Amino acid sequence: MLARNAESLYWIGRYVERADDMARILDVAVHQLLDDASVDPDRTSRLLLRVLGIEAPDTQLDVRSVTELVAFSRNQVGSIIDSLASARENARGAREVTSSEMWECLNTTYNGLAERERASKRLGPHEFFRYVEERAAMFAGLADSTMSRDDGYRFLLLGRSIERVDMLARMLLSRAGDRPSSPAWVTVLRSAGAHDTYLRTYRGALDANRVVEFILLDRLFPRSVFHAIRQAELCLAELDHQPDSRVGPRAEAQRLLGRARSELEFLPPGVLLEDLQDRLAGLQETCRELGEAIALQYFHAAPWVAWTDARAVGGDAVVEGEL
């Protein structure tokens, strides 16, 4: 597979998952702001933006302004609309390795965003978030049912899994300092799409340690961190067409994933809430390093070359870096 097609599929998986997770997080946060009069809108909005990695403006924030910034802004890198637009552009450039149904789903989703944005301003933002969640689920279903289980599918699934780990770590990090008995842990379950499954698993008992355990470690729930890491590991193992090494993983990406899985898999019971912030920050750092390792291993065979704007140097292009 061409490196550019592999990279496009990888980022399609990441962008669609990012839009889906941001819609889930924002949907729960907006409901909390609207329903609970005791919540400080500005403080809660700034916490949400910090979790999502978006720089907060200096102005006072409320439900409307944070929704405009995170969901509807076309100029904010990482917004829901920006993520879906990026997924669509990557799919446009990789038409030969994606199915027609996948392209039509992304194209139709993007073209319907403006109408859903107008409807949400009349009926409430939930209309927009539900649309994004439903279309992301449709895209995932079409990818699963129309793509051959070849390297292209593995890169798509790899991107989705890594982004899921990063977003779940952000969700948990937003509540890491809360009391174990705080009702805010329910918002984490709802944001992760895990509320109903958690209640069935633990017979309705709400406990912070169990919530963290379920989202981080559950082997069977497909939106848990452990399950996503294992899925990413399987994808990398199948993408590595060389014979197995006798001394462990050869590639940096596989080493990073194996270390992250081992640290979670062999945690003693009942200690998840201890140093939770450091553990989640470590997962985020692993996702960042993993992205760089995958890019170097599969997408950029040589160090990348950055070109400066010719206008900035009097008409002569300057190359930064080395070949």
Secondary structure, DSSP 8 states (H G I E B T S, - for coil): --HHHHHHHHHHHHHHHHHHHHHHHHHHHHHHHHH-TTS-HHHHHHHHHHHHT----SS---HHHHHIIIII-SSSTT-HHHHHHHHHHHHHTTGGGS-HHHHHHHHHHHHTHHHHHHHHHHH-THHHHHHHHHHHHHHHHHHHHHS-SSHHHHHHHHHHHHHHHHHHHHHHHTTTTS-TT-TTHHHHHHHTT-HHHHHHHHTT---HHHHHHHHHH-SS-TTSHHHHHHHHHHHHHHH--S---TTS--SHHHHHHHHHHHHHHT--TT-TTTTHHHHHHHHHHHHHHHHHHHIIIII-SS---EE--GGGGTT---EES--
